């Protein structure tokens, strides 16, 4: 899903076709695939997203962004994820485990807190 999300984001493949193909291959609902594509775009743009594929996929995407593109891209992605966890917390669904994982990635990749 990460690699396909990246291709969709870069405009190398069409989101609708990619979603349908993934659905046929993986059995995942097309709407889920589109949520993942949107989550990745949010991370890449440092923009808050309101749906994700779950904590595990968020953390995996963060790690891959860090590995593929470095700390600056990770910092932008982390800002999006912190915005997402803030949004979820504001609607009564706090996400302390995901926030802790983000904090750990900041330490691993030497990203300073803005506090």
WOHUJO-V425624 format. One record per pair of residues at least 6 apart in sequence whose ideal C-beta (glycine too) atoms are under 7 Angstrom apart, sorted by the first residue. I is the first residue (numbers start at 0). J is the second residue. D is the distance in whole Angstrom. If there is no record, write none. Layout:
I|J|D + I|J|D
//
This chain:
0|35|5 + 1|59|7 + 1|60|6 + 1|63|5 + 3|17|5 + 3|21|6 + 4|35|6 + 4|36|5 + 4|39|4 + 5|39|7 + 6|12|5 + 7|14|5 + 7|17|5 + 7|36|5 + 8|39|6 + 8|40|5 + 8|43|6 + 14|33|7 + 14|36|6 + 18|29|4 + 18|32|4 + 18|33|5 + 19|29|6 + 21|27|6 + 21|32|5 + 22|28|7 + 22|29|5 + 22|32|6 + 31|52|7 + 34|50|5 + 34|52|6 + 35|52|5 + 35|56|7 + 37|48|6 + 38|48|5 + 38|50|7 + 38|51|5 + 38|52|6 + 39|60|6 + 41|47|7 + 41|48|3 + 41|79|5 + 42|60|6 + 42|64|6 + 42|76|4 + 42|79|5 + 42|80|7 + 43|76|7 + 45|75|4 + 45|78|5 + 45|79|5 + 46|79|6 + 47|79|6 + 47|82|3 + 47|83|6 + 47|86|6 + 48|79|6 + 48|83|5 + 49|86|6 + 51|57|5 + 51|83|7 + 54|96|6 + 54|97|5 + 57|80|6 + 57|97|6 + 58|100|5 + 61|73|6 + 61|76|6 + 61|77|7 + 61|80|7 + 61|104|6 + 64|72|5 + 64|73|6 + 64|76|5 + 65|73|4 + 65|104|7 + 65|108|6 + 70|108|5 + 70|109|6 + 70|110|6 + 73|104|7 + 73|108|6 + 73|110|7 + 74|110|5 + 77|101|5 + 77|104|7 + 77|105|7 + 77|110|7 + 80|101|6 + 81|101|6 + 84|94|4 + 84|97|6 + 84|98|5 + 87|94|5 + 88|94|7 + 105|112|7
//
